[in-house]
Amino acid sequence: MPSTESSTEQYDGFTAEERAAMKEHAREQKKSASRRGSRAEKEAAAEQDVLAKIAEMPEADRVLAERVHDIVRTAAPDLKPRLWYGMPAYAKDGKVLCHFQSAQKFKSRYATLGFSDQAALDDGSVWPTAFALTELTPADEERIRELVGRAAG
């Protein structure tokens, strides 16, 4: 099958931002594995990591991430906050169900709230798994609450 790329185009692999995210994920895994203490202490430390990461974000992303964090923690208190590729994520039984990605992380024009295939959001044969966030209205916040609650089962 002929290539759809012109002969002058070259695949350079992952972007610098993607490589940085993978390295950050490796550091997160090592940090998590090296933590000592009770399960509650480890979970508290993981949440502090998430809050610290949110605090580092540019203001527009930070405001959205803080709201998403609050919504997730109240809508599904059993989900455990953790970092996932350098971004806030929320897991059930060790598996990430949803995550926030700042616009700045991959130089995107909007932040996203994404759901993994572990999330119980199936709705027919096609359904969204990521949502662009530019601001959060009360109606948007209610929709996120409902999605997170469904995702957590």
Sequence and secondary structure as in RCSB ss.txt:
>XXXX:A:sequence
MPSTESSTEQYDGFTAEERAAMKEHAREQKKSASRRGSRAEKEAAAEQDVLAKIAEMPEADRVLAERVHDIVRTA
APDLKPRLWYGMPAYAKDGKVLCHFQSAQKFKSRYATLGFSDQAALDDGSVWPTAFALTELTPADEERIRELVGR
AAG
>XXXX:A:secstr
   SS TT     S HHHHHHHHHHHHHHHHHHH  S HHHHHHHHHHHHHHHHHHS HHHHHHHHHHHHHHHHH
 TTSEEEEETTEEEEEETTEEEEEEE TTTTT SSEEEEE TTSS   TT    EEEES   HHHHHHHHHHHHH
HH 
